[in-house]
Amino acid sequence: MADELLKAGLYIDDIYLLRIVDPKIAIERNELRDKCNEYVEKLQSFKILATDFVKTASNYSLDVEKEKIRAISAQNLLKTIFKQRQIQQQSFQSKIQERTLDLDRLKVEYQYLQRIESEQLEIINNYLQTQ
């Protein structure tokens, strides 16, 4: 009788139920379905991890860009300060040169006035001595 059921495409499983599908194939199908479900769960878990990774990487890239902009701003500020210091130094150098020239001019003028004073004193002394 089992042979006649097999010829008709009917099978009897371990608990003596009549089946249309071979019990071995049904077990393999169930195992395959379980493995597929497990694969889908792992794939969903991977998708969540990948999404979290992308968000984290995106956040880090934004932080890096902010720091990069901040560093460039600081670098530009330092360059500006350096240029201002150079301009200030040149200004001080020109003032020093002006003052040096003024000092030299005043020294010459002072020497000239001292000479005039000494000449005048000599004239006064000569005048007083002749009187």
Helices and strands as residue ranges (DSSP letters): H 2-7, E 11-12, E 18-19, H 23-130
